[in-house]
Amino acid sequence: MGSSIIEDKIFRSIYNCIRKYYDASASREIIFSFDASFFCGKFPGVNRNTLEAIFRLFWQRRILLHAHTFKDRSGPASDLLAKFPFNINDRITEVPHSIMEISIRFMMPPCFIIRVVLGEFIRSSNESFDPVALKGWMNAPHTIPNASLSKAALLAIEADEIASPLADAKKQWAVVMLVSKLDLPFIEEQGMRKLGYPKTPDILLPVPIGSGLLLLSWLAFGNFVSNWIESKALFGDIKTHERYLKNQYLTYYNRYDPLVAIMCRYGPGIVIYWFGFTKEILNFTESVMVVDSLPEHITMLTADE
């Protein structure tokens, strides 16, 4: 099965192998698909889901690196949008090119390409860009008021292993999986926001829980008291964990932290990276316990404890 918790040097070796493999690929048709047989053979000691999560991380970082070039109408976006001569009132004109063909040409995932096109479609109606409407269309492409674009969006979502709403759904799956296992009182993120909580973890535990588990043969936690749980359906490398630690996790902890320069609120908590993480992040802070699955032994603490 392989491990999901690896050393940073192994992570960097996998990441660089993915980069070289897809940059040198003679067949661009496969660049957005995870080659399981190759990478599992190359890294037999690493869990397949972990390898696939690192593959998605590679492409997500590439999207962030190049996304700004598509905001300039004189850049790649102008060439891209020229292939979509649509009108807001035109519900039947066929999209002239395959989304995958265009995606391969621009070396960006299909759902990124269709989001650029749909953003221009919104602007073509003389309306201001609405990210909420765009997100709604991507979640329900049949509601797009243009038959050809609706079909193109659906095909993009089905073909994209990286940037589609199906990838986002894995995050929701992780939270649902977590909640279903908790036989404890809790408040979900949506409920916390309705109650006016400012910084909201996925789950807040009104009664803190104590977690005793053996994470690895060489590392054991005693009773770690957790007031909240954050669920991440991704791989936690050092760079990713540092960003979340600064922007999320430390803001949940009830103390003043000079790193974020604010008073934080909920006390210590647990972060679950469902697809694994690098061992080095275990030593970052004592206020956040990092695991790759829900702790097996959970104890509800009483007021006396």
Phi and psi restraints in degrees (value plus and minus 20) as a CYANA .aco file:
   2 GLY   PHI      67.5   107.5
   2 GLY   PSI     140.5   180.5
   3 SER   PHI    -111.3   -71.3
   3 SER   PSI     129.9   169.9
   4 SER   PHI    -125.2   -85.2
   4 SER   PSI     -25.2    14.8
   5 ILE   PHI    -134.2   -94.2
   5 ILE   PSI      93.1   133.1
   6 ILE   PHI    -150.8  -110.8
   6 ILE   PSI     143.9   183.9
   7 GLU   PHI     -94.5   -54.5
   7 GLU   PSI     134.8   174.8
   8 ASP   PHI     -81.1   -41.1
   8 ASP   PSI     -56.2   -16.2
   9 LYS   PHI     -85.7   -45.7
   9 LYS   PSI     -52.1   -12.1
  10 ILE   PHI     -90.4   -50.4
  10 ILE   PSI     -62.3   -22.3
  11 PHE   PHI     -77.7   -37.7
  11 PHE   PSI     -67.2   -27.2
  12 ARG   PHI     -84.9   -44.9
  12 ARG   PSI     -54.4   -14.4
  13 SER   PHI     -85.0   -45.0
  13 SER   PSI     -63.0   -23.0
  14 ILE   PHI     -84.4   -44.4
  14 ILE   PSI     -66.7   -26.7
  15 TYR   PHI     -80.0   -40.0
  15 TYR   PSI     -66.5   -26.5
  16 ASN   PHI     -87.7   -47.7
  16 ASN   PSI     -54.3   -14.3
  17 CYS   PHI     -84.8   -44.8
  17 CYS   PSI     -61.8   -21.8
  18 ILE   PHI     -82.1   -42.1
  18 ILE   PSI     -65.5   -25.5
  19 ARG   PHI     -80.1   -40.1
  19 ARG   PSI     -68.4   -28.4
  20 LYS   PHI     -86.4   -46.4
  20 LYS   PSI     -58.8   -18.8
  21 TYR   PHI     -82.7   -42.7
  21 TYR   PSI     -67.2   -27.2
  22 TYR   PHI    -101.7   -61.7
  22 TYR   PSI     -48.5    -8.5
  23 ASP   PHI     -88.8   -48.8
  23 ASP   PSI     -52.4   -12.4
  24 ALA   PHI    -115.8   -75.8
  24 ALA   PSI     -19.3    20.7
  25 SER   PHI     -82.9   -42.9
  25 SER   PSI     107.3   147.3
  26 ALA   PHI     -95.7   -55.7
  26 ALA   PSI     -44.9    -4.9
  27 SER   PHI    -125.7   -85.7
  27 SER   PSI      81.1   121.1
  28 ARG   PHI     -89.8   -49.8
  28 ARG   PSI     -33.6     6.4
  29 GLU   PHI     -83.9   -43.9
  29 GLU   PSI     -41.7    -1.7
  30 ILE   PHI    -119.1   -79.1
  30 ILE   PSI     -18.6    21.4
  31 ILE   PHI     -84.9   -44.9
  31 ILE   PSI     -45.0    -5.0
  32 PHE   PHI    -121.4   -81.4
  32 PHE   PSI      -9.7    30.3
  33 SER   PHI    -134.5   -94.5
  33 SER   PSI     116.8   156.8
  34 PHE   PHI     -95.9   -55.9
  34 PHE   PSI     101.5   141.5
  35 ASP   PHI    -106.3   -66.3
  35 ASP   PSI      65.8   105.8
  36 ALA   PHI     -82.4   -42.4
  36 ALA   PSI     -62.9   -22.9
  37 SER   PHI     -82.6   -42.6
  37 SER   PSI     -59.5   -19.5
  38 PHE   PHI     -88.9   -48.9
  38 PHE   PSI     -71.5   -31.5
  39 PHE   PHI     -94.6   -54.6
  39 PHE   PSI     -53.2   -13.2
  40 CYS   PHI     -88.7   -48.7
  40 CYS   PSI     -53.0   -13.0
  41 GLY   PHI     -91.7   -51.7
  41 GLY   PSI     -53.9   -13.9
  42 LYS   PHI     -94.6   -54.6
  42 LYS   PSI     -54.9   -14.9
  43 PHE   PHI    -148.9  -108.9
  43 PHE   PSI      50.8    90.8
  44 PRO   PHI     -85.6   -45.6
  44 PRO   PSI     -40.4    -0.4
  45 GLY   PHI    -106.0   -66.0
  45 GLY   PSI     -18.8    21.2
  46 VAL   PHI    -132.1   -92.1
  46 VAL   PSI     116.8   156.8
  47 ASN   PHI     -77.3   -37.3
  47 ASN   PSI     117.9   157.9
  48 ARG   PHI     -78.7   -38.7
  48 ARG   PSI     -63.9   -23.9
  49 ASN   PHI     -81.9   -41.9
  49 ASN   PSI     -52.7   -12.7
  50 THR   PHI     -88.1   -48.1
  50 THR   PSI     -64.1   -24.1
  51 LEU   PHI     -80.8   -40.8
  51 LEU   PSI     -62.2   -22.2
  52 GLU   PHI     -87.0   -47.0
  52 GLU   PSI     -55.7   -15.7
  53 ALA   PHI     -86.8   -46.8
  53 ALA   PSI     -56.6   -16.6
  54 ILE   PHI     -89.4   -49.4
  54 ILE   PSI     -55.7   -15.7
  55 PHE   PHI     -79.1   -39.1
  55 PHE   PSI     -65.9   -25.9
  56 ARG   PHI     -85.2   -45.2
  56 ARG   PSI     -58.0   -18.0
  57 LEU   PHI     -81.6   -41.6
  57 LEU   PSI     -61.7   -21.7
  58 PHE   PHI     -77.2   -37.2
  58 PHE   PSI     -68.2   -28.2
  59 TRP   PHI     -92.9   -52.9
  59 TRP   PSI     -53.6   -13.6
  60 GLN   PHI     -83.9   -43.9
  60 GLN   PSI     -58.0   -18.0
  61 ARG   PHI     -90.1   -50.1
  61 ARG   PSI     -54.5   -14.5
  62 ARG   PHI     -87.4   -47.4
  62 ARG   PSI     -57.8   -17.8
  63 ILE   PHI     -80.6   -40.6
  63 ILE   PSI     -67.6   -27.6
  64 LEU   PHI     -80.4   -40.4
  64 LEU   PSI     -54.5   -14.5
  65 LEU   PHI     -90.0   -50.0
  65 LEU   PSI     -54.6   -14.6
  66 HIS   PHI    -131.7   -91.7
  66 HIS   PSI     -26.4    13.6
  67 ALA   PHI     -79.5   -39.5
  67 ALA   PSI     -54.8   -14.8
  68 HIS   PHI     -83.1   -43.1
  68 HIS   PSI     -46.7    -6.7
  69 THR   PHI     -89.0   -49.0
  69 THR   PSI     -39.2     0.8
  70 PHE   PHI    -108.0   -68.0
  70 PHE   PSI     -23.8    16.2
  71 LYS   PHI    -106.4   -66.4
  71 LYS   PSI     -34.9     5.1
  72 ASP   PHI    -113.2   -73.2
  72 ASP   PSI      97.0   137.0
  73 ARG   PHI     -85.2   -45.2
  73 ARG   PSI     -34.0     6.0
  74 SER   PHI    -112.7   -72.7
  74 SER   PSI     -22.4    17.6
  75 GLY   PHI    -118.1   -78.1
  75 GLY   PSI    -169.0  -129.0
  76 PRO   PHI     -77.1   -37.1
  76 PRO   PSI     -48.7    -8.7
  77 ALA   PHI     -82.3   -42.3
  77 ALA   PSI     -56.1   -16.1
  78 SER   PHI     -84.8   -44.8
  78 SER   PSI     -61.1   -21.1
  79 ASP   PHI     -87.5   -47.5
  79 ASP   PSI     -59.1   -19.1
  80 LEU   PHI     -85.7   -45.7
  80 LEU   PSI     -69.7   -29.7
  81 LEU   PHI     -88.9   -48.9
  81 LEU   PSI     -42.6    -2.6
  82 ALA   PHI     -84.2   -44.2
  82 ALA   PSI     -40.2    -0.2
  83 LYS   PHI    -104.5   -64.5
  83 LYS   PSI     -22.0    18.0
  84 PHE   PHI    -146.3  -106.3
  84 PHE   PSI      54.4    94.4
  85 PRO   PHI     -98.8   -58.8
  85 PRO   PSI      50.4    90.4
  86 PHE   PHI    -123.3   -83.3
  86 PHE   PSI     145.3   185.3
  87 ASN   PHI    -148.7  -108.7
  87 ASN   PSI     128.2   168.2
  88 ILE   PHI     -78.2   -38.2
  88 ILE   PSI     -48.0    -8.0
  89 ASN   PHI    -114.6   -74.6
  89 ASN   PSI     -20.8    19.2
  90 ASP   PHI    -111.1   -71.1
  90 ASP   PSI      90.8   130.8
  91 ARG   PHI    -123.7   -83.7
  91 ARG   PSI     -19.9    20.1
  92 ILE   PHI    -149.3  -109.3
  92 ILE   PSI     -36.0     4.0
  93 THR   PHI     -78.1   -38.1
  93 THR   PSI     112.4   152.4
  94 GLU   PHI     -94.3   -54.3
  94 GLU   PSI     121.6   161.6
  95 VAL   PHI     -88.1   -48.1
  95 VAL   PSI     105.4   145.4
  96 PRO   PHI     -94.6   -54.6
  96 PRO   PSI     -36.6     3.4
  97 HIS   PHI    -153.8  -113.8
  97 HIS   PSI     130.6   170.6
  98 SER   PHI     -86.0   -46.0
  98 SER   PSI     114.6   154.6
  99 ILE   PHI     -78.1   -38.1
  99 ILE   PSI     -59.6   -19.6
 100 MET   PHI     -84.8   -44.8
 100 MET   PSI     -59.0   -19.0
 101 GLU   PHI     -82.0   -42.0
 101 GLU   PSI     -64.4   -24.4
 102 ILE   PHI     -87.2   -47.2
 102 ILE   PSI     -60.8   -20.8
 103 SER   PHI     -80.3   -40.3
 103 SER   PSI     -64.0   -24.0
 104 ILE   PHI     -86.2   -46.2
 104 ILE   PSI     -59.9   -19.9
 105 ARG   PHI     -82.1   -42.1
 105 ARG   PSI     -63.2   -23.2
 106 PHE   PHI    -109.7   -69.7
 106 PHE   PSI     -22.2    17.8
 107 MET   PHI      35.9    75.9
 107 MET   PSI      21.5    61.5
 108 MET   PHI    -154.0  -114.0
 108 MET   PSI     125.4   165.4
 109 PRO   PHI     -78.9   -38.9
 109 PRO   PSI     131.6   171.6
 110 PRO   PHI     -74.0   -34.0
 110 PRO   PSI     -61.5   -21.5
 111 CYS   PHI     -91.1   -51.1
 111 CYS   PSI     -48.2    -8.2
 112 PHE   PHI     -85.5   -45.5
 112 PHE   PSI     -64.9   -24.9
 113 ILE   PHI     -80.8   -40.8
 113 ILE   PSI     -67.2   -27.2
 114 ILE   PHI     -88.4   -48.4
 114 ILE   PSI     -49.4    -9.4
 115 ARG   PHI     -86.0   -46.0
 115 ARG   PSI     -59.8   -19.8
 116 VAL   PHI     -81.3   -41.3
 116 VAL   PSI     -64.9   -24.9
 117 VAL   PHI     -85.4   -45.4
 117 VAL   PSI     -64.5   -24.5
 118 LEU   PHI     -87.0   -47.0
 118 LEU   PSI     -53.2   -13.2
 119 GLY   PHI     -81.3   -41.3
 119 GLY   PSI     -61.5   -21.5
 120 GLU   PHI     -89.9   -49.9
 120 GLU   PSI     -53.1   -13.1
 121 PHE   PHI     -81.8   -41.8
 121 PHE   PSI     -60.9   -20.9
 122 ILE   PHI     -84.2   -44.2
 122 ILE   PSI     -63.9   -23.9
 123 ARG   PHI     -86.0   -46.0
 123 ARG   PSI     -50.7   -10.7
 124 SER   PHI     -87.5   -47.5
 124 SER   PSI     -35.1     4.9
 125 SER   PHI    -108.9   -68.9
 125 SER   PSI      -9.5    30.5
 126 ASN   PHI      44.8    84.8
 126 ASN   PSI       5.4    45.4
 127 GLU   PHI    -129.0   -89.0
 127 GLU   PSI     135.4   175.4
 128 SER   PHI     -91.6   -51.6
 128 SER   PSI     132.1   172.1
 129 PHE   PHI     -81.1   -41.1
 129 PHE   PSI     110.4   150.4
 130 ASP   PHI    -142.0  -102.0
 130 ASP   PSI      80.8   120.8
 131 PRO   PHI     -82.8   -42.8
 131 PRO   PSI     -48.2    -8.2
 132 VAL   PHI     -87.0   -47.0
 132 VAL   PSI     -63.7   -23.7
 133 ALA   PHI     -83.5   -43.5
 133 ALA   PSI     -61.2   -21.2
 134 LEU   PHI     -82.6   -42.6
 134 LEU   PSI     -64.0   -24.0
 135 LYS   PHI     -83.1   -43.1
 135 LYS   PSI     -59.9   -19.9
 136 GLY   PHI     -82.9   -42.9
 136 GLY   PSI     -61.0   -21.0
 137 TRP   PHI     -86.0   -46.0
 137 TRP   PSI     -58.9   -18.9
 138 MET   PHI     -88.8   -48.8
 138 MET   PSI     -52.5   -12.5
 139 ASN   PHI     -97.3   -57.3
 139 ASN   PSI     -46.5    -6.5
 140 ALA   PHI    -159.5  -119.5
 140 ALA   PSI      55.6    95.6
 141 PRO   PHI     -80.6   -40.6
 141 PRO   PSI     -41.1    -1.1
 142 HIS   PHI     -87.9   -47.9
 142 HIS   PSI     -33.1     6.9
 143 THR   PHI    -109.4   -69.4
 143 THR   PSI     -24.3    15.7
 144 ILE   PHI     -87.4   -47.4
 144 ILE   PSI     105.6   145.6
 145 PRO   PHI     -99.6   -59.6
 145 PRO   PSI      23.2    63.2
 146 ASN   PHI    -174.2  -134.2
 146 ASN   PSI      94.7   134.7
 147 ALA   PHI     -79.8   -39.8
 147 ALA   PSI     -62.4   -22.4
 148 SER   PHI     -89.2   -49.2
 148 SER   PSI     -59.8   -19.8
 149 LEU   PHI     -90.5   -50.5
 149 LEU   PSI     -53.9   -13.9
 150 SER   PHI     -81.5   -41.5
 150 SER   PSI     -64.4   -24.4
 151 LYS   PHI     -86.0   -46.0
 151 LYS   PSI     -62.1   -22.1
 152 ALA   PHI     -82.8   -42.8
 152 ALA   PSI     -60.1   -20.1
 153 ALA   PHI     -85.3   -45.3
 153 ALA   PSI     -61.4   -21.4
 154 LEU   PHI     -83.1   -43.1
 154 LEU   PSI     -63.0   -23.0
 155 LEU   PHI     -85.3   -45.3
 155 LEU   PSI     -58.6   -18.6
 156 ALA   PHI     -83.7   -43.7
 156 ALA   PSI     -64.0   -24.0
 157 ILE   PHI     -82.6   -42.6
 157 ILE   PSI     -60.9   -20.9
 158 GLU   PHI     -90.1   -50.1
 158 GLU   PSI     -51.5   -11.5
 159 ALA   PHI    -108.7   -68.7
 159 ALA   PSI     -37.8     2.2
 160 ASP   PHI    -113.7   -73.7
 160 ASP   PSI      98.9   138.9
 161 GLU   PHI    -113.8   -73.8
 161 GLU   PSI     -19.5    20.5
 162 ILE   PHI    -135.4   -95.4
 162 ILE   PSI     -74.2   -34.2
 163 ALA   PHI    -137.4   -97.4
 163 ALA   PSI      -4.2    35.8
 164 SER   PHI    -105.1   -65.1
 164 SER   PSI     142.5   182.5
 165 PRO   PHI     -78.8   -38.8
 165 PRO   PSI     -42.8    -2.8
 166 LEU   PHI     -86.0   -46.0
 166 LEU   PSI     -54.5   -14.5
 167 ALA   PHI     -86.9   -46.9
 167 ALA   PSI     -60.8   -20.8
 168 ASP   PHI     -84.0   -44.0
 168 ASP   PSI     -53.1   -13.1
 169 ALA   PHI     -83.4   -43.4
 169 ALA   PSI     -45.0    -5.0
 170 LYS   PHI     -84.4   -44.4
 170 LYS   PSI     -51.5   -11.5
 171 LYS   PHI     -88.2   -48.2
 171 LYS   PSI     -61.5   -21.5
 172 GLN   PHI     -84.9   -44.9
 172 GLN   PSI     -58.6   -18.6
 173 TRP   PHI     -79.3   -39.3
 173 TRP   PSI     -61.1   -21.1
 174 ALA   PHI     -82.6   -42.6
 174 ALA   PSI     -61.1   -21.1
 175 VAL   PHI     -87.7   -47.7
 175 VAL   PSI     -63.8   -23.8
 176 VAL   PHI     -81.2   -41.2
 176 VAL   PSI     -62.7   -22.7
 177 MET   PHI     -80.7   -40.7
 177 MET   PSI     -61.4   -21.4
 178 LEU   PHI     -84.5   -44.5
 178 LEU   PSI     -70.1   -30.1
 179 VAL   PHI     -82.4   -42.4
 179 VAL   PSI     -58.2   -18.2
 180 SER   PHI     -84.7   -44.7
 180 SER   PSI     -45.3    -5.3
 181 LYS   PHI    -109.0   -69.0
 181 LYS   PSI     -34.9     5.1
 182 LEU   PHI    -107.2   -67.2
 182 LEU   PSI      91.9   131.9
 183 ASP   PHI    -117.4   -77.4
 183 ASP   PSI      35.9    75.9
 184 LEU   PHI    -158.3  -118.3
 184 LEU   PSI     136.6   176.6
 185 PRO   PHI     -89.8   -49.8
 185 PRO   PSI     116.5   156.5
 186 PHE   PHI    -176.8  -136.8
 186 PHE   PSI     143.2   183.2
 187 ILE   PHI    -142.6  -102.6
 187 ILE   PSI     105.5   145.5
 188 GLU   PHI     -98.4   -58.4
 188 GLU   PSI     147.3   187.3
 189 GLU   PHI     -76.4   -36.4
 189 GLU   PSI     -63.5   -23.5
 190 GLN   PHI     -82.0   -42.0
 190 GLN   PSI     -62.1   -22.1
 191 GLY   PHI     -85.1   -45.1
 191 GLY   PSI     -57.9   -17.9
 192 MET   PHI     -84.0   -44.0
 192 MET   PSI     -60.5   -20.5
 193 ARG   PHI     -85.8   -45.8
 193 ARG   PSI     -57.8   -17.8
 194 LYS   PHI     -84.7   -44.7
 194 LYS   PSI     -50.8   -10.8
 195 LEU   PHI    -103.7   -63.7
 195 LEU   PSI     -22.4    17.6
 196 GLY   PHI      71.1   111.1
 196 GLY   PSI      -6.8    33.2
 197 TYR   PHI     -86.5   -46.5
 197 TYR   PSI     115.0   155.0
 198 PRO   PHI     -96.6   -56.6
 198 PRO   PSI     -83.0   -43.0
 199 LYS   PHI    -118.9   -78.9
 199 LYS   PSI     103.6   143.6
 200 THR   PHI    -144.2  -104.2
 200 THR   PSI      94.9   134.9
 201 PRO   PHI     -91.1   -51.1
 201 PRO   PSI     151.0   191.0
 202 ASP   PHI     -80.4   -40.4
 202 ASP   PSI     -60.5   -20.5
 203 ILE   PHI    -159.2  -119.2
 203 ILE   PSI     110.0   150.0
 204 LEU   PHI    -128.3   -88.3
 204 LEU   PSI     112.9   152.9
 205 LEU   PHI    -123.8   -83.8
 205 LEU   PSI      85.7   125.7
 206 PRO   PHI     -76.5   -36.5
 206 PRO   PSI     -54.9   -14.9
 207 VAL   PHI    -128.4   -88.4
 207 VAL   PSI      93.8   133.8
 208 PRO   PHI     -78.1   -38.1
 208 PRO   PSI     131.3   171.3
 209 ILE   PHI    -134.8   -94.8
 209 ILE   PSI     130.4   170.4
 210 GLY   PHI    -123.7   -83.7
 210 GLY   PSI     111.5   151.5
 211 SER   PHI    -137.7   -97.7
 211 SER   PSI      97.5   137.5
 212 GLY   PHI    -134.7   -94.7
 212 GLY   PSI      95.6   135.6
 213 LEU   PHI    -168.0  -128.0
 213 LEU   PSI     136.5   176.5
 214 LEU   PHI    -117.1   -77.1
 214 LEU   PSI      86.9   126.9
 215 LEU   PHI     -97.1   -57.1
 215 LEU   PSI     -68.8   -28.8
 216 LEU   PHI    -157.9  -117.9
 216 LEU   PSI     146.9   186.9
 217 SER   PHI     -82.6   -42.6
 217 SER   PSI     -45.0    -5.0
 218 TRP   PHI    -121.6   -81.6
 218 TRP   PSI     -19.5    20.5
 219 LEU   PHI    -159.0  -119.0
 219 LEU   PSI     103.7   143.7
 220 ALA   PHI    -147.8  -107.8
 220 ALA   PSI     119.1   159.1
 221 PHE   PHI    -117.2   -77.2
 221 PHE   PSI     124.1   164.1
 222 GLY   PHI    -104.2   -64.2
 222 GLY   PSI    -159.2  -119.2
 223 ASN   PHI    -105.5   -65.5
 223 ASN   PSI      86.8   126.8
 224 PHE   PHI    -121.5   -81.5
 224 PHE   PSI      99.5   139.5
 225 VAL   PHI    -104.7   -64.7
 225 VAL   PSI     102.5   142.5
 226 SER   PHI    -136.9   -96.9
 226 SER   PSI     109.8   149.8
 227 ASN   PHI    -120.5   -80.5
 227 ASN   PSI     -34.2     5.8
 228 TRP   PHI    -172.9  -132.9
 228 TRP   PSI     142.8   182.8
 229 ILE   PHI    -154.8  -114.8
 229 ILE   PSI     110.7   150.7
 230 GLU   PHI    -133.7   -93.7
 230 GLU   PSI     109.9   149.9
 231 SER   PHI    -131.2   -91.2
 231 SER   PSI     104.6   144.6
 232 LYS   PHI    -145.4  -105.4
 232 LYS   PSI      96.5   136.5
 233 ALA   PHI    -108.7   -68.7
 233 ALA   PSI      42.2    82.2
 234 LEU   PHI    -176.6  -136.6
 234 LEU   PSI     157.8   197.8
 235 PHE   PHI    -114.5   -74.5
 235 PHE   PSI     114.5   154.5
 236 GLY   PHI    -118.7   -78.7
 236 GLY   PSI      68.7   108.7
 237 ASP   PHI    -105.2   -65.2
 237 ASP   PSI     156.4   196.4
 238 ILE   PHI     -79.9   -39.9
 238 ILE   PSI     -66.5   -26.5
 239 LYS   PHI     -82.0   -42.0
 239 LYS   PSI     -65.4   -25.4
 240 THR   PHI     -83.5   -43.5
 240 THR   PSI     -65.9   -25.9
 241 HIS   PHI     -86.1   -46.1
 241 HIS   PSI     -59.4   -19.4
 242 GLU   PHI     -81.1   -41.1
 242 GLU   PSI     -61.2   -21.2
 243 ARG   PHI     -85.2   -45.2
 243 ARG   PSI     -67.0   -27.0
 244 TYR   PHI     -88.2   -48.2
 244 TYR   PSI     -53.9   -13.9
 245 LEU   PHI     -81.5   -41.5
 245 LEU   PSI     -64.0   -24.0
 246 LYS   PHI     -92.6   -52.6
 246 LYS   PSI     -64.6   -24.6
 247 ASN   PHI    -107.9   -67.9
 247 ASN   PSI     -40.5    -0.5
 248 GLN   PHI    -148.5  -108.5
 248 GLN   PSI     -87.6   -47.6
 249 TYR   PHI     -77.9   -37.9
 249 TYR   PSI     -66.8   -26.8
 250 LEU   PHI     -90.0   -50.0
 250 LEU   PSI     -41.2    -1.2
 251 THR   PHI     -96.0   -56.0
 251 THR   PSI     -33.6     6.4
 252 TYR   PHI    -106.7   -66.7
 252 TYR   PSI     -37.1     2.9
 253 TYR   PHI    -106.1   -66.1
 253 TYR   PSI     114.0   154.0
 254 ASN   PHI    -103.5   -63.5
 254 ASN   PSI      53.2    93.2
 255 ARG   PHI    -185.0  -145.0
 255 ARG   PSI     144.4   184.4
 256 TYR   PHI    -100.8   -60.8
 256 TYR   PSI     106.9   146.9
 257 ASP   PHI    -141.2  -101.2
 257 ASP   PSI     101.5   141.5
 258 PRO   PHI     -84.8   -44.8
 258 PRO   PSI     -41.6    -1.6
 259 LEU   PHI     -83.6   -43.6
 259 LEU   PSI     -59.3   -19.3
 260 VAL   PHI    -129.0   -89.0
 260 VAL   PSI     -27.3    12.7
 261 ALA   PHI      37.1    77.1
 261 ALA   PSI      18.0    58.0
 262 ILE   PHI    -162.5  -122.5
 262 ILE   PSI     141.0   181.0
 263 MET   PHI    -104.1   -64.1
 263 MET   PSI     105.1   145.1
 264 CYS   PHI    -122.4   -82.4
 264 CYS   PSI     154.4   194.4
 265 ARG   PHI    -147.8  -107.8
 265 ARG   PSI     -53.9   -13.9
 266 TYR   PHI    -124.0   -84.0
 266 TYR   PSI     -29.6    10.4
 267 GLY   PHI      72.0   112.0
 267 GLY   PSI    -188.9  -148.9
 268 PRO   PHI     -89.0   -49.0
 268 PRO   PSI     138.5   178.5
 269 GLY   PHI    -176.5  -136.5
 269 GLY   PSI     159.6   199.6
 270 ILE   PHI    -133.3   -93.3
 270 ILE   PSI     115.8   155.8
 271 VAL   PHI    -133.6   -93.6
 271 VAL   PSI     107.5   147.5
 272 ILE   PHI    -128.7   -88.7
 272 ILE   PSI      94.1   134.1
 273 TYR   PHI    -115.8   -75.8
 273 TYR   PSI      79.6   119.6
 274 TRP   PHI     -83.0   -43.0
 274 TRP   PSI     -45.5    -5.5
 275 PHE   PHI    -125.9   -85.9
 275 PHE   PSI      -1.9    38.1
 276 GLY   PHI      79.6   119.6
 276 GLY   PSI     158.3   198.3
 277 PHE   PHI    -183.5  -143.5
 277 PHE   PSI     151.5   191.5
 278 THR   PHI    -106.3   -66.3
 278 THR   PSI     121.8   161.8
 279 LYS   PHI     -78.4   -38.4
 279 LYS   PSI     -51.0   -11.0
 280 GLU   PHI     -81.4   -41.4
 280 GLU   PSI     -47.4    -7.4
 281 ILE   PHI     -94.7   -54.7
 281 ILE   PSI     -30.5     9.5
 282 LEU   PHI     -84.7   -44.7
 282 LEU   PSI     -42.8    -2.8
 283 ASN   PHI    -118.8   -78.8
 283 ASN   PSI     -11.6    28.4
 284 PHE   PHI     -90.5   -50.5
 284 PHE   PSI     -65.2   -25.2
 285 THR   PHI    -176.8  -136.8
 285 THR   PSI     125.4   165.4
 286 GLU   PHI    -100.5   -60.5
 286 GLU   PSI     -32.6     7.4
 287 SER   PHI    -103.6   -63.6
 287 SER   PSI     -31.1     8.9
 288 VAL   PHI    -147.9  -107.9
 288 VAL   PSI     100.0   140.0
 289 MET   PHI    -113.7   -73.7
 289 MET   PSI     104.4   144.4
 290 VAL   PHI    -124.5   -84.5
 290 VAL   PSI     107.9   147.9
 291 VAL   PHI    -159.4  -119.4
 291 VAL   PSI     149.5   189.5
 292 ASP   PHI    -133.2   -93.2
 292 ASP   PSI     -12.4    27.6
 293 SER   PHI    -180.2  -140.2
 293 SER   PSI     146.7   186.7
 294 LEU   PHI     -86.0   -46.0
 294 LEU   PSI     111.2   151.2
 295 PRO   PHI     -71.9   -31.9
 295 PRO   PSI     117.3   157.3
 296 GLU   PHI     -92.8   -52.8
 296 GLU   PSI     -54.7   -14.7
 297 HIS   PHI    -134.7   -94.7
 297 HIS   PSI      89.5   129.5
 298 ILE   PHI    -138.7   -98.7
 298 ILE   PSI     111.4   151.4
 299 THR   PHI    -139.8   -99.8
 299 THR   PSI     107.9   147.9
 300 MET   PHI    -100.4   -60.4
 300 MET   PSI     108.4   148.4
 301 LEU   PHI    -109.1   -69.1
 301 LEU   PSI     119.8   159.8
 302 THR   PHI    -114.6   -74.6
 302 THR   PSI     151.6   191.6
 303 ALA   PHI     -80.5   -40.5
 303 ALA   PSI     -54.5   -14.5
 304 ASP   PHI     -86.4   -46.4
 304 ASP   PSI     -47.3    -7.3
